[in-house]
Each structure stands twice: as C-alpha cells, then as structure tokens.
Amino acid sequence: MEKPYRGALSGSAFLMAVSAIGPGFLTQTTQFTAKLGASLSFAILVSILIDIGAQLNTWRAICISGKRGHELADDVLPGLGRVVTGVIVFGSFAFNIGNVSGCALALQALFGMGNGWGATVSAVIVILLFLVPRMGIAIDRFSKLLGVGMIVLIFYIVLETHPPLSQALVESVAPRKVDFPAIITLVGGTVGGYVMFSGAHRLLDAGCQGVGALKAITWASVSGIVITGIMRSLLFLAVLGVIQLGAVIGPTSPVFDAFRSAAGPAGYIVSALVFWLAAVTSVVGCSYTSVSFLANPDERITARRTVLFICLTLLSVYVLQATEFSATSLLIAAGTLNGALMPVLLGVALIAVHKRALVGEYRHPRWATLAGVGAWVGSVYLAYRTVAALAV
C-alpha cells in the first residue's frame, strides 16, 4: 500500500465504522435480535452487501475526483451542494446530541456520574483529541484503538453466552422470518447521512486520491463495512445467546439488560464500557465529518470549527436537560431528512464516478456500477419507508 497515507487507510476504515457504531446502532441491533432471533443474520448479510455497493461507489467518486461530497453534488447539479451540506450538518448535529447524551448515560452506569458531568467529561476528551498536533493521525489512532476495544469486549460476551452459531449461519441464507424494515434500518444506520462520507473525506485529507490510489480506496471502503459487519454480527450473536438462555430484554435499556443477563455485574460493566466507547467514537466521527463539509486547508482552523461544533452540541444537551423538550423530535426530523437524501447522495456518486470531467481517464467497472445501482434501489425504498412512516 502507498506509504504516504498507509496509516490513514485503516484509520479511515475504522472512522467510518465507529461513526456508524453509535448508541442507536447498539440499541437497534439488540432490539431486532430480540424480535427476530437467528433470522436477523439474513438482514445483517443483506445490509452488508448493500452497504458495500454504496460505499464502493461513493468512496471512488470522492477520492478519484479529489472532491468532497458537497462539491460533487454541485458539479452534478449546481446548488445541490448547499442543500447536501445543510442537511448533513443539521442531521449530524442532532445525532451528536444523542451521542453525547449516550456518553453521559454510560458514565452514569459506570461511576454514578451525573448526566451533566458525564456529557462534559466526554466532550472535553474529544475536544482535546482535535487540539493535538497532527490531528488527523490522532483521530486515526483513536478510532482504531477504541474500535478494537469494542470488538474485544463484545467478543467476551459472545464467549459467555455460547450462541447457536450453526443456526445463525443457516438462517443467514434461509431465514424463517424476513423483516424488510429491519434491513432498511440496518442499511440506513450504517451508511446513511454523514457516515457515507466520513472515511472518504478522511482519505482526502490524508492525500489519498486519484487513479493511482484505486486499490487503497477500494480496500479502505470495503474494510469499513466489514469492520461494521463484524461488530454488528458479534453483538447479534451475544444477544442471541442471551435470548437462548431465556433472558428477557426490556425496551428501555436493551443493551444493558442483555449484557447483564449474560455475565451478571461484569456484563453490566462491559455494556456500559461498550456503550461509552460507541458513543464517544461516534462523537469524533460525526464532528469530524460535519466540519469536513466546511473544510479549510489550514488544519488549525478546521480543528477550531470542530471544537466549536462539539461545544454547541454540549450546550444543546444542557438546554434539553434543563427543559422538558425532548431531543426525540429533533432526531426523528434528522433521520427523516437523511433517509430522504440518501438516494440523492448515492445517485450523485453514481453519476460523478462516470463523468470524465471529474474522474479523468478512470473507467468505473460494470460490476461496481451494478452494485451501486442495487444499493441505490435499496436507498430509494429506504427513503420511501422513512417518509411513509412519518406520514402515518
């Protein structure tokens, strides 16, 4: 692999993965496993295939052209870039509020820390990360270290629960239940909104672009989805093992319930650690990607903008805690916008990756186009279901 950005390759893959693996990711996977049992393995497999199609096309369009998501959108349709930036930044801000709140919830479970203190401590840790010299390298290492930590902790729960691996493997291709809303939710949670751009924008910042970096771009884009798939599969197996033991998982704190049922007090501590790791890494990925749409060549200016973004998020968490207003409506609106925009974003990538003015002599392979079109069809259905659910 190319030496100038070798470290950024795995870093960008992990950044994309940990951006997707937030509190919502953990909660959704746990709830769907409790509902569908081993049949969820089919939904996970389908979602991974769709995600690979989406990411392959998006990352190639961005990194080969050397342009960020909103710049590509403007090249495809003048003025669209501003819409994309507005929706992405708004959605990211709303989700970041949920991520910081998730950090506070985890620290409260671990140390009995008040919500305000938990949110503040977590935000300060992330802010310090963006203020260190060579910020990009620090983000890469932070994402990889904490991402591996989450995988190891959940693998421990899998060993404790002894899930039915053979049943899960069989139902990954021959499920007893097929739940399309579950597939849609998993896809949207993995590559929806800002997550589509997090790793690709990191590669651009590391100088990985152009046809000469094609192998590196492909490797990093697929690796990000594979890492996310491993995390979701391990969590699914851990919860499946808990269900097989007869445990009841409640709707309020399903992740904590599942891990505590699996390993008692130790499992509860592990669940809180995993929840905090997932939340704080999502704050990093969400903040970095949002500000990347307002990129500046000077890394110090970018760092200051990111710190400001995190501070505004923390302030919003304080305001929501001090009032009776719930962030739920804000998150629903952000999710709806991201769901509706996803086919537009992927459509832009599919058009851009075939425009000679943007990609030069590069010729996009037919198999990648077909994979992207398949993912686009899935994203259209996602957008339809999202809007239809809001209208009910």
C-alpha positions in Angstrom: 0.0 0.0 0.0 1.1 3.6 -0.6 3.4 4.8 2.1 2.3 8.5 2.4 -1.1 7.6 3.6 -0.8 3.9 4.7 -1.8 4.7 8.3 -4.8 6.6 7.1 -6.2 3.6 5.2 -7.1 1.6 8.3 -7.8 4.8 10.2 -10.4 5.9 7.6 -12.0 2.4 7.6 -12.3 2.5 11.4 -13.5 6.1 11.4 -16.3 5.1 9.0 -17.1 2.0 11.2 -17.1 3.8 14.6 -19.1 6.7 13.1 -21.8 4.1 12.3 -21.5 2.2 15.6 -23.2 4.6 18.0 -25.8 4.2 20.8 -28.5 3.8 18.2 -26.6 1.1 16.4 -26.3 -0.9 19.6 -29.9 -0.4 20.6 -31.3 -1.3 17.2 -29.3 -4.4 16.8 -30.2 -5.6 20.3 -34.0 -4.9 19.8 -34.1 -6.6 16.3 -32.3 -9.6 17.7 -34.9 -9.9 20.5 -37.6 -9.7 17.9 -36.3 -11.8 15.0 -33.9 -14.2 16.7 -31.5 -16.0 14.4 -33.3 -14.7 11.3 -31.7 -11.3 11.9 -28.5 -12.9 10.4 -30.1 -12.7 7.0 -30.9 -9.0 7.4 -27.3 -8.3 8.5 -25.9 -10.2 5.5 -28.2 -8.3 3.0 -27.4 -4.9 4.6 -23.7 -5.6 4.4 -23.9 -6.3 0.7 -26.0 -3.2 0.1 -23.6 -1.1 2.2 -20.6 -2.4 0.2 -22.2 -1.3 -3.0 -23.0 2.1 -1.7 -19.5 2.7 -0.2 -17.5 1.4 -3.1 -19.2 3.9 -5.5 -19.2 6.8 -3.0 -15.6 6.5 -1.9 -14.3 6.0 -5.5 -16.3 9.1 -6.7 -14.9 11.2 -3.9 -11.3 10.0 -3.8 -10.6 9.6 -7.5 -12.1 13.1 -8.3 -10.5 14.6 -5.3 -13.7 16.4 -4.4 -15.8 16.2 -1.3 -19.5 15.1 -1.3 -21.0 18.6 -1.5 -18.5 19.6 -4.2 -19.5 16.6 -6.3 -23.2 17.4 -5.8 -22.6 20.9 -7.1 -20.8 19.5 -10.2 -23.8 17.2 -10.9 -26.4 19.9 -10.2 -25.4 23.5 -9.4 -26.8 24.5 -6.0 -27.3 20.9 -4.7 -24.1 21.1 -2.7 -25.5 23.7 -0.4 -28.6 21.5 0.2 -26.4 18.5 0.9 -24.2 20.4 3.3 -27.2 21.9 5.2 -29.0 18.5 5.6 -25.8 16.7 6.6 -24.7 19.3 9.2 -28.2 19.5 10.7 -28.5 15.7 10.9 -25.1 15.3 12.3 -25.7 18.0 14.9 -28.9 16.2 16.0 -27.2 12.8 16.1 -24.3 14.3 18.0 -26.7 15.4 20.8 -27.8 11.8 21.0 -24.2 10.6 21.1 -23.1 13.0 23.8 -26.2 12.0 25.8 -25.2 8.4 25.3 -21.8 9.1 26.8 -23.4 10.6 29.8 -25.7 7.6 30.2 -22.7 5.2 30.1 -20.7 7.1 32.6 -23.6 7.3 34.9 -23.9 3.5 34.8 -20.1 3.1 35.4 -19.4 5.7 38.0 -22.7 7.1 39.1 -21.7 10.4 37.4 -24.4 13.0 36.8 -25.6 13.5 33.3 -24.1 17.0 33.0 -20.7 15.9 34.2 -20.7 12.7 32.1 -21.5 14.7 29.0 -18.9 17.4 29.8 -16.1 14.9 30.5 -16.7 13.0 27.3 -16.9 16.2 25.3 -13.6 17.5 26.8 -11.9 14.2 25.8 -13.0 14.6 22.2 -12.1 18.3 22.1 -8.5 17.5 23.4 -8.2 15.0 20.6 -8.9 17.6 18.0 -6.5 20.1 19.5 -3.4 17.9 19.5 -0.7 18.4 16.8 -1.3 16.3 13.6 -5.0 15.9 14.4 -5.6 13.5 11.6 -3.2 10.9 12.9 -4.6 11.2 16.4 -8.1 10.6 15.0 -6.9 7.5 13.1 -5.3 6.0 16.2 -8.2 6.9 18.5 -10.7 5.3 16.1 -8.6 2.1 15.7 -7.9 1.7 19.4 -11.4 2.2 20.7 -12.9 0.3 17.7 -10.8 -2.8 18.5 -11.7 -2.3 22.2 -15.4 -2.6 21.4 -14.9 -5.7 19.4 -12.9 -7.4 22.1 -15.5 -6.6 24.8 -18.4 -7.8 22.8 -16.5 -10.9 21.8 -16.1 -11.6 25.6 -19.9 -11.6 25.9 -20.2 -14.0 22.9 -17.9 -16.4 24.7 -20.1 -16.2 27.8 -23.4 -16.8 26.1 -22.5 -19.7 23.7 -24.9 -18.6 20.9 -26.2 -21.1 18.3 -23.7 -20.4 15.6 -24.9 -23.1 13.2 -28.5 -21.9 13.4 -27.4 -18.3 12.7 -25.3 -19.4 9.7 -28.2 -21.4 8.2 -30.7 -18.6 8.7 -28.3 -16.1 7.1 -29.3 -17.6 3.7 -32.5 -19.4 4.6 -34.3 -17.3 7.3 -37.5 -18.3 8.9 -38.5 -14.6 9.1 -37.7 -11.8 6.6 -38.2 -8.3 8.0 -37.6 -5.7 5.3 -38.0 -2.7 7.7 -35.1 -4.2 9.8 -32.9 -4.4 6.7 -33.7 -0.9 5.8 -33.0 0.3 9.3 -29.6 -1.5 9.4 -28.6 0.0 6.0 -29.6 3.5 7.0 -27.8 3.2 10.3 -24.6 2.0 8.6 -24.3 4.3 5.5 -27.0 6.9 6.0 -26.3 10.6 6.3 -22.8 11.7 7.3 -21.5 8.2 7.6 -21.4 7.9 3.8 -18.6 10.5 3.7 -16.7 10.1 7.0 -14.0 7.7 5.8 -13.7 9.0 2.2 -13.2 12.6 3.5 -10.5 11.4 5.9 -8.7 9.7 2.9 -8.8 13.0 1.0 -7.3 14.9 4.0 -4.5 12.3 4.1 -3.8 12.8 0.4 -5.1 9.5 -0.8 -6.7 10.4 -4.2 -6.5 9.8 -7.9 -6.5 6.6 -10.0 -3.1 5.7 -8.6 -4.7 5.1 -5.2 -7.5 3.0 -6.5 -6.5 -0.2 -4.7 -6.1 1.6 -1.4 -9.5 3.3 -1.9 -11.2 0.0 -2.6 -9.5 -1.7 0.4 -10.4 1.0 2.8 -14.1 1.4 1.7 -14.8 -2.4 1.9 -12.8 -2.7 5.2 -15.0 -0.1 6.9 -18.1 -2.1 6.0 -16.5 -5.3 7.1 -15.5 -3.9 10.5 -19.0 -2.6 11.0 -20.4 -6.0 9.9 -18.1 -7.8 12.4 -19.3 -5.5 15.2 -22.9 -6.0 14.4 -22.5 -9.7 14.0 -20.8 -10.1 17.3 -23.4 -8.0 19.1 -26.2 -10.1 17.3 -24.6 -13.3 18.5 -24.1 -12.1 22.0 -27.8 -11.1 22.3 -28.9 -14.2 20.5 -27.1 -16.3 23.1 -28.8 -14.3 25.9 -32.2 -15.0 24.4 -31.4 -18.7 24.1 -30.8 -18.7 27.8 -34.3 -17.3 28.4 -33.4 -13.8 29.4 -36.0 -11.0 29.0 -34.7 -7.8 27.3 -36.7 -4.7 28.1 -37.3 -1.8 25.8 -35.8 0.9 28.0 -32.1 -0.2 28.2 -31.9 -3.4 26.0 -28.1 -3.4 25.7 -27.5 -3.2 29.4 -30.2 -5.9 30.0 -28.7 -8.2 27.5 -25.1 -8.0 28.8 -26.2 -8.2 32.4 -28.2 -11.3 31.7 -25.1 -12.8 30.0 -22.4 -12.1 32.6 -24.0 -10.6 35.7 -22.4 -7.5 37.2 -19.3 -7.9 35.0 -21.6 -8.0 31.9 -23.3 -4.7 33.1 -19.9 -3.0 33.4 -18.9 -4.3 29.9 -22.2 -3.0 28.4 -21.5 0.5 29.9 -18.0 0.5 28.6 -19.1 -0.6 25.1 -21.9 2.0 25.2 -19.4 4.8 26.1 -16.9 3.7 23.5 -19.6 3.6 20.8 -20.9 7.0 21.8 -17.6 8.8 22.2 -16.2 7.5 18.9 -19.4 8.5 17.2 -19.0 12.0 18.5 -15.5 12.0 16.9 -16.7 10.7 13.6 -19.8 12.9 13.5 -18.0 16.1 14.4 -15.1 15.5 12.0 -17.3 14.7 9.0 -19.7 17.6 9.6 -16.8 20.1 9.7 -15.3 18.4 6.6 -18.1 19.9 4.6 -16.8 23.3 5.7 -13.2 22.3 5.1 -10.3 24.7 5.3 -6.7 23.9 4.1 -5.5 25.1 7.5 -5.8 22.2 9.9 -5.9 24.6 12.9 -9.0 26.4 11.5 -10.7 23.1 10.9 -9.8 22.0 14.5 -11.3 25.2 15.9 -14.5 24.7 13.9 -14.8 21.2 15.1 -14.3 22.2 18.7 -17.0 24.9 18.3 -19.3 22.2 16.8 -18.8 20.0 19.9 -19.2 22.9 22.3 -22.5 23.8 20.6 -23.6 20.2 20.9 -22.8 20.1 24.6 -24.6 23.3 25.2 -27.7 21.9 23.4 -27.5 18.8 25.7 -27.6 21.1 28.7 -30.5 23.1 27.4 -32.5 19.9 26.6 -31.8 18.6 30.1 -32.9 21.8 31.7 -36.2 21.9 29.9 -39.0 19.5 29.2 -38.2 19.4 25.5 -37.1 16.0 24.2 -34.5 15.5 21.6 -36.6 12.8 20.1 -38.5 15.0 17.7 -35.2 16.6 16.5 -33.7 13.1 16.0 -36.7 12.0 14.0 -36.5 15.0 11.8 -32.8 14.5 11.2 -33.3 10.8 10.5 -36.1 11.6 8.0 -34.0 14.1 6.1 -31.1 11.8 6.0 -33.2 8.9 4.8 -34.8 11.0 2.1 -31.4 12.4 1.0 -29.6 9.0 0.8 -30.7 8.1 -2.7 -29.8 11.6 -3.8 -26.3 11.3 -2.3 -25.7 7.8 -3.8 -27.2 9.0 -7.1 -24.7 11.9 -7.2 -21.8 9.4 -6.6 -23.0 7.1 -9.4 -23.3 10.0 -11.9 -20.0 11.6 -10.8 -17.9 8.4 -11.0 -18.8 8.2 -14.7 -18.1 11.8 -15.6 -14.8 12.2 -17.4 -14.6 15.9 -16.3 -14.4 14.6 -12.7 -12.6 11.3 -12.9 -10.4 11.8 -16.0 -9.4 8.6 -17.7 -10.7 6.4 -14.9 -13.3 3.8 -16.1 -15.7 2.6 -13.5 -16.1 -1.2 -13.7 -19.5 -2.6 -14.6 -19.7 -4.8 -11.6 -19.2 -1.8 -9.3 -21.9 0.2 -11.2 -24.4 -2.7 -10.8 -23.6 -3.0 -7.1 -24.2 0.8 -6.8 -27.4 0.7 -8.7 -28.6 -2.2 -6.5 -27.7 -0.1 -3.4 -29.5 2.9 -4.9 -32.7 0.9 -5.4 -32.5 -0.1 -1.7 -31.9 3.5 -0.7 -34.9 4.7 -2.6 -37.0 2.1 -0.7 -35.4 3.3 2.5 -36.4 6.9 1.7 -40.0 5.8 0.8 -40.4 3.9 4.0 -39.0 6.7 6.1 -41.3 9.3 4.6 -44.3 6.9 4.8 -43.6 6.2 8.5 -43.6 9.9 9.2 -46.9 10.5 7.4 -48.7 7.8 9.4 
